[in-house]
Amino acid sequence: MRSAFAVRGSRRTGRFPAGLASARARGYSGWMELHHLRCFSAVARHLNFSRAAEEMHVTQPTISRTINELEQSLGFRLFDRNRQRVIVTDEGRALISRSEKILAEVDMALYELKAVAAGKGGELVIGHDWRLSFGFIQDSLAEFRNQNPQAEVTMPDLLSHELLGALRARKIHLAFVPSEFVSMDDRMERLQVQSCGFVVVMSAKNRMARKRKVKLRELSQETWMAPTSPGSGYKTFLSRSCHEAGFTPIPGKTAKTVEGMLTLIAAGYGVSLLPRAALPRLSASLRAVPADCGKMTLYAVWLKDTHSKPLDLHIAILKKKTLE
């Protein structure tokens, strides 16, 4: 049976050396197996069949037979040899550089495969809305990288409402999803990893700015600002929170980014209700006052049938950290 890594060679036109012309007549297709290439490379380096046999941990007749098979398959000689010396032919020299590159690539592939099989290396693709800065995520990734430095970690830029769709489409291995956007199905598993409270962001000149905690109903006459991210669900969340506090929010200006919205708030255009994890460092012209509404919970979500050792390692780290 041919090796799965067999490499097809090309036929050479013109005169064949004695004893090899029949190879072309018999229609040899020019197959080279990895073992052929390794033996050829060893003989080409040492220019000695005995030393090549020692390197390959086989007998000299085995090396000679393997080189003969390769030459028969290709239809031309790779070495001219006699009792005194071994010389690489023009055809052999043409094969040397190619074979070394092929063997180097194969060795690297095997090394990476073994690393992945041992739980090292591989790729881990994590979906996370970078606009929510949960320290838990950074800490767990730092520990993952410490335990598996060979792994490639990728974090595509996704909004919160896009995360589960990307997970179902298998574009990512794991998603960190806020509770507002978690809609589970039978294929998924989830782990609660962290929660954070909400704050009302307001101008430092606001009458409530010096309070240690604010009740939403105390802000019923304020103008409420919201980001314009499509599908973010923020307006629905804000309306529900305000209705639970006994009032309907007065809509104000909108902004495409949190930073843009904060600039408008600092100028006195209104207030906003945000998870603390979404806040960048605030300027002196802003205040973030804890609110009396609930908390945002963050879940790690993955598909049950995903077979990935990097994912298994990261989930184990997440479970350990939730117990700390």
Long-range contacts (C-beta under 8 A, 24 or more apart in sequence): 2-31, 2-33, 3-33, 3-34, 3-35, 5-33, 5-34, 5-106, 6-31, 6-32, 6-33, 6-34, 7-31, 7-32, 7-33, 7-37, 7-102, 8-32, 9-73, 9-74, 11-75, 12-74, 12-75, 12-76, 12-91, 16-75, 16-76, 17-76, 17-77, 20-71, 20-72, 20-75, 20-76, 20-77, 21-75, 23-72, 23-73, 23-74, 23-75, 24-75, 28-72, 28-73, 28-74, 28-75, 29-73, 30-73, 30-74, 30-75, 31-73, 32-70, 32-73, 32-74, 34-103, 34-106, 35-66, 36-66, 36-67, 36-69, 36-70, 36-73, 37-99, 37-102, 37-103, 38-103, 39-63, 39-66, 39-67, 39-70, 40-67, 40-70, 40-78, 40-92, 40-95, 40-99, 41-96, 41-99, 41-100, 41-103, 43-67, 43-79, 43-86, 44-79, 44-88, 44-92, 44-96, 44-99, 47-85, 47-86, 47-87, 47-88, 48-86, 49-81, 49-86, 115-150, 116-309, 116-310, 117-309, 118-309, 119-148, 119-309, 119-310, 119-312, 119-313, 120-148, 120-150, 120-151, 121-148, 121-150, 121-151, 121-152, 121-310, 122-148, 122-150, 122-151, 122-152, 122-308, 122-309, 122-310, 123-151, 123-152, 123-153, 123-154, 123-310, 124-151, 124-152, 124-153, 124-154, 124-173, 124-174, 124-308, 124-310, 124-311, 124-314, 125-153, 125-154, 125-155, 125-156, 125-171, 125-172, 125-173, 125-174, 126-153, 126-154, 126-155, 126-172, 126-173, 126-174, 126-175, 126-176, 126-314, 127-155, 127-156, 127-158, 127-162, 127-163, 127-166, 127-167, 127-171, 127-172, 127-174, 127-175, 127-176, 128-155, 128-158, 128-163, 128-175, 128-176, 129-158, 129-159, 129-160, 129-163, 129-176, 129-178, 130-155, 130-157, 131-159, 131-160, 131-258, 131-278, 132-160, 132-178, 132-275, 132-277, 132-278, 132-298, 133-277, 133-278, 133-279, 133-280, 134-176, 134-193, 134-194, 134-196, 134-277, 134-298, 135-194, 136-193, 136-194, 136-298, 136-321, 137-176, 137-193, 137-298, 139-321, 140-193, 140-314, 140-317, 140-318, 140-321, 143-317, 143-321, 144-310, 144-313, 144-314, 144-317, 147-313, 147-317, 148-310, 148-313, 151-310, 159-229, 159-230, 159-231, 159-232, 160-232, 160-233, 161-231, 161-232, 161-233, 162-231, 163-301, 164-301, 167-301, 167-302, 167-303, 168-303, 170-303, 170-306, 173-302, 173-306, 173-308, 173-310, 173-311, 174-300, 174-301, 174-302, 174-311, 174-314, 174-315, 175-300, 175-301, 175-302, 176-298, 176-299, 176-300, 176-301, 177-298, 177-299, 177-300, 177-301, 178-275, 178-296, 178-297, 178-298, 178-299, 179-296, 179-297, 179-298, 179-299, 180-233, 180-237, 180-296, 181-233, 182-299, 182-301, 184-301, 187-303, 187-304, 187-305, 188-301, 188-302, 188-303, 188-304, 189-301, 189-302, 189-303, 189-304, 190-299, 190-300, 190-301, 190-302, 191-299, 191-300, 191-301, 191-315, 191-318, 191-319, 191-322, 192-297, 192-298, 192-299, 192-322, 193-298, 193-299, 193-300, 193-318, 193-321, 193-322, 194-297, 194-298, 195-295, 195-296, 195-297, 195-298, 196-275, 196-276, 196-277, 196-295, 196-296, 196-298, 197-275, 197-276, 197-290, 197-291, 197-295, 197-296, 198-241, 198-273, 198-274, 198-275, 198-276, 198-290, 198-291, 198-293, 198-294, 198-295, 198-296, 199-273, 199-274, 199-275, 199-276, 199-279, 199-288, 199-289, 199-290, 199-291, 200-271, 200-272, 200-273, 200-288, 200-289, 200-291, 201-262, 201-265, 201-271, 201-272, 201-273, 201-274, 201-279, 201-282, 201-286, 201-287, 201-288, 202-265, 202-271, 202-286, 202-287, 202-289, 203-265, 203-266, 203-267, 203-268, 203-271, 203-285, 203-286, 203-287, 204-266, 204-284, 204-285, 204-286, 204-287, 205-268, 206-271, 206-287, 208-289, 209-287, 209-289, 210-287, 211-289, 212-289, 212-290, 213-289, 213-290, 213-291, 213-292, 214-289, 214-290, 214-291, 214-292, 215-245, 215-291, 215-292, 216-241, 216-242, 216-245, 216-247, 216-273, 216-291, 216-292, 216-293, 217-245, 217-246, 217-247, 219-271, 220-245, 220-246, 220-247, 221-250, 222-250, 222-270, 222-271, 223-250, 223-251, 223-252, 223-253, 223-269, 223-270, 223-271, 224-249, 224-250, 224-251, 224-252, 224-270, 224-271, 224-272, 224-273, 225-252, 225-253, 225-254, 225-255, 225-261, 225-264, 225-265, 225-269, 225-270, 225-271, 225-272, 226-251, 226-252, 226-254, 226-261, 226-272, 227-254, 227-255, 227-256, 227-257, 227-258, 227-261, 228-254, 228-255, 228-256, 229-256, 238-273, 241-273, 241-293, 244-293, 245-292, 245-293, 262-286
